[in-house]
């Protein structure tokens, strides 16, 4: 009887040890995922750096030109007014881009709910270069809703989708449409482009890590990228209790659907 109790005690200790090890592994895995998500944000910022720098140059050029003209004719009040207006508009545009980029680079997010219109606007600003400069028509129609996900995570999801859409439409232009609607206690966000569509060879694996559109031999320029963007999108969406999927047609475009829960208003609880 004593021997049996000893064996049971040993098995119990082994089980407890294995459970502790499993919990440690889960903690380490979560830390790796967090570091990977942040590293991908930094990689995205690195890719955007040249675009943002070019956009800042576009902002500064008219400011400098008008300032020089105003200085050459100090008595021309109309010219002086235009110079100040150009400087103000350009400075505000640069400030919005800088603020969005700095926010996107943040290690942590202090908020746990996201205002959808604000995050969409921040994500577009973070692109630096407005889509219209690449011949892409931008249409945004999203309701004023608050989602149960951190603003930073939602921005990273949208940024990845926006960047992919701009990349596939960068040569021929097109239309990028961002809409959203409430469905019971969830919100569905639809991001539609009029690009060439996702290559059939990678459609079933598009949310897997390290999968890119490089399989499309007719579009080798789309092979750039780590192939982690959509995989991270999927993880962020699922961790928020949502889901992500897409519809695509060759030659007609792709629509990504992101379904996320509405934030619960504590004042509405009964």
C-alpha positions in Angstrom: 0.0 0.0 0.0 2.9 2.3 0.9 4.6 1.5 -2.4 1.4 2.3 -4.4 1.1 5.6 -2.6 4.7 6.4 -3.4 4.2 5.6 -7.1 1.0 7.8 -7.2 2.9 10.6 -5.4 5.7 10.3 -8.0 3.3 10.4 -10.9 1.5 13.4 -9.3 4.9 15.3 -8.9 5.8 14.4 -12.6 2.4 15.7 -13.8 2.8 18.9 -11.8 6.3 19.4 -13.2 5.1 18.9 -16.8 2.3 21.4 -16.2 4.8 23.9 -14.9 7.0 23.3 -17.9 4.0 23.7 -20.3 3.0 27.0 -18.6 6.6 28.3 -19.0 6.6 27.3 -22.6 3.3 29.1 -23.2 4.6 32.2 -21.5 7.8 32.1 -23.6 5.7 31.6 -26.8 3.5 34.6 -26.0 6.7 36.7 -25.4 8.1 35.6 -28.7 4.9 36.5 -30.5 4.9 39.9 -28.8 8.5 40.5 -29.9 7.8 39.3 -33.4 4.8 41.6 -33.7 6.8 44.6 -32.6 9.7 43.6 -34.8 7.4 43.4 -37.7 6.1 46.9 -36.9 9.7 48.2 -37.0 10.3 46.4 -40.3 7.2 48.1 -41.7 8.4 51.4 -40.5 11.8 50.8 -42.2 10.0 50.1 -45.4 8.0 53.3 -45.0 11.0 55.4 -44.2 11.9 56.4 -47.7 8.2 57.1 -48.6 7.8 59.3 -45.5 11.1 61.1 -46.3 10.0 61.7 -49.9 6.6 63.0 -48.6 8.3 65.3 -46.2 10.4 66.7 -49.0 7.2 67.3 -51.0 5.8 69.2 -48.0 8.9 71.3 -47.5 9.4 72.3 -51.1 6.4 74.6 -51.5 7.0 76.0 -47.9 10.6 77.0 -48.8 9.6 78.3 -52.2 6.8 80.6 -50.8 9.0 81.7 -48.0 11.8 82.7 -50.4 9.3 84.6 -52.5 7.8 86.4 -49.5 11.2 87.4 -48.3 12.1 88.8 -51.7 8.9 91.0 -51.6 8.3 91.9 -48.0 5.7 94.5 -48.8 3.5 92.1 -50.7 1.0 91.2 -48.0 -1.0 88.8 -50.2 2.2 86.8 -51.0 3.1 86.8 -47.3 -0.3 85.5 -46.4 0.0 82.6 -48.9 3.5 81.8 -47.6 2.1 81.6 -44.0 -0.9 79.5 -45.2 1.4 77.1 -47.1 3.7 76.8 -44.1 0.8 76.1 -41.7 -0.8 73.5 -44.0 2.5 71.7 -44.6 3.5 71.8 -41.0 0.1 70.3 -39.9 0.4 67.6 -42.5 4.0 66.7 -41.4 2.9 66.7 -37.8 0.1 64.3 -38.5 2.4 61.9 -40.3 5.0 62.1 -37.6 2.5 61.5 -34.8 1.0 58.5 -36.6 4.4 57.0 -37.3 5.6 57.5 -33.7 2.4 55.9 -32.4 2.8 52.9 -34.8 6.3 52.4 -33.4 5.2 52.2 -29.8 6.1 49.1 -27.9 2.9 49.0 -25.9 -0.6 50.4 -26.2 -2.2 52.0 -23.1 -5.7 51.6 -24.5 -7.7 48.4 -24.8 -10.4 49.7 -27.2 -10.2 51.4 -30.5 -12.2 54.1 -32.2 -12.6 52.8 -35.7 -12.6 56.1 -37.7 -9.7 57.5 -35.8 -7.6 54.3 -36.3 -8.4 54.2 -40.0 -7.3 57.9 -40.3 -4.1 57.2 -38.4 -3.3 54.2 -40.6 -3.7 56.3 -43.7 -1.6 59.1 -42.3 1.1 56.5 -41.4 1.4 55.6 -45.0 3.1 58.9 -45.5 2.3 59.2 -49.2 -1.4 59.6 -49.9 -2.7 56.8 -52.2 -3.9 59.4 -54.7 -0.3 60.2 -55.6 0.0 56.7 -56.9 -3.2 56.9 -59.0 -5.2 55.1 -56.3 -8.7 56.5 -55.5 -9.4 56.2 -51.8 -12.9 55.8 -50.5 -13.6 55.6 -46.8 -17.0 55.0 -45.2 -16.8 53.7 -41.6 -19.2 54.3 -38.8 -18.2 55.8 -35.5 -17.9 52.6 -33.5 -15.5 51.4 -30.8 -13.9 48.0 -31.1 -12.7 45.6 -28.4 -9.1 45.6 -29.5 -6.1 47.9 -28.8 -5.7 50.8 -31.3 -2.1 49.8 -32.0 -3.1 46.2 -32.9 -6.0 47.4 -35.1 -3.6 49.9 -36.8 -1.1 47.1 -37.5 -3.8 45.0 -39.0 -5.1 47.7 -41.3 -1.6 48.9 -42.2 -0.6 45.5 -43.4 -3.7 45.3 -45.6 -3.4 48.8 -46.9 0.3 48.3 -47.8 -0.5 45.1 -49.7 -3.3 46.8 -51.6 -1.1 49.8 -52.5 1.7 47.5 -53.6 -0.5 45.5 -56.0 -2.0 48.7 -57.5 1.2 50.8 -57.6 1.8 50.4 -61.3 -1.6 50.7 -62.8 -3.5 52.6 -60.1 -7.0 51.6 -59.0 -9.4 52.0 -56.2 -9.1 51.3 -52.5 -12.4 51.2 -50.6 -12.6 50.9 -46.8 -16.0 50.3 -45.4 -17.4 48.9 -42.2 -20.8 47.8 -40.7 -22.1 46.5 -37.4 -23.3 42.9 -37.3 -25.0 42.3 -33.9 -22.2 42.5 -31.4 -19.4 42.5 -34.0 -18.1 44.9 -36.6 -17.0 43.8 -40.0 -14.4 45.9 -41.8 -14.0 45.5 -45.5 -10.9 46.6 -47.4 -11.3 46.2 -51.1 -8.7 46.8 -53.9 -9.0 46.6 -57.7 -5.6 44.9 -58.1 -4.8 41.7 -59.9 -6.1 39.4 -57.2 -4.2 37.0 -55.0 -2.4 34.3 -57.1 -4.3 31.0 -57.0 -1.1 29.1 -55.9 -0.9 30.9 -52.5 -4.6 31.5 -51.7 -4.9 28.6 -49.3 -1.7 29.5 -47.5 -1.9 33.3 -47.5 -2.2 33.6 -43.7 0.7 31.3 -43.1 4.1 32.7 -42.0 6.6 33.4 -44.8 4.1 33.0 -47.6 4.3 35.8 -50.2 2.8 36.4 -53.6 6.2 35.5 -55.1 4.5 32.4 -56.6 2.9 34.6 -59.2 5.5 34.4 -61.9 3.8 37.1 -64.0 4.2 39.6 -61.1 7.8 39.0 -59.8 7.9 42.6 -58.4 5.5 41.5 -55.7 8.0 39.0 -54.2 9.4 41.7 -51.8 8.4 41.3 -48.2 8.8 39.0 -45.2 5.6 37.1 -45.7 4.7 37.7 -42.0 2.3 40.6 -42.4 -1.0 38.6 -42.9 0.1 35.9 -40.5 0.5 38.6 -37.8 -2.8 40.1 -38.8 -4.5 36.7 -38.3 -2.9 36.3 -34.8 -3.9 39.8 -33.7 -7.5 39.4 -35.0 -7.9 35.9 -33.4 -6.4 37.1 -30.1 -9.1 39.8 -30.0 -11.8 37.2 -30.5 -12.4 38.0 -34.2 -11.7 36.4 -37.6 -10.2 37.5 -40.9 -10.8 36.1 -44.4 -10.8 37.3 -48.0 -12.5 37.1 -51.4 -10.4 37.5 -54.5 -10.9 37.3 -58.3 -8.1 37.2 -60.8 -7.8 40.5 -62.6 -10.6 42.1 -60.5 -9.2 42.6 -57.0 -9.2 41.4 -53.5 -11.4 42.2 -50.5 -10.1 41.5 -46.9 -12.8 41.1 -44.3 -11.9 41.7 -40.6 -14.6 40.9 -38.0 -14.0 42.2 -34.5 -16.2 42.5 -31.4 -17.7 45.8 -30.3 -16.3 47.2 -27.1 -18.6 46.7 -24.2 -19.9 49.9 -22.7 -19.6 49.4 -18.9 -22.5 51.9 -18.4 -24.8 49.7 -20.5 -24.4 46.6 -18.4 -27.3 45.6 -16.2 
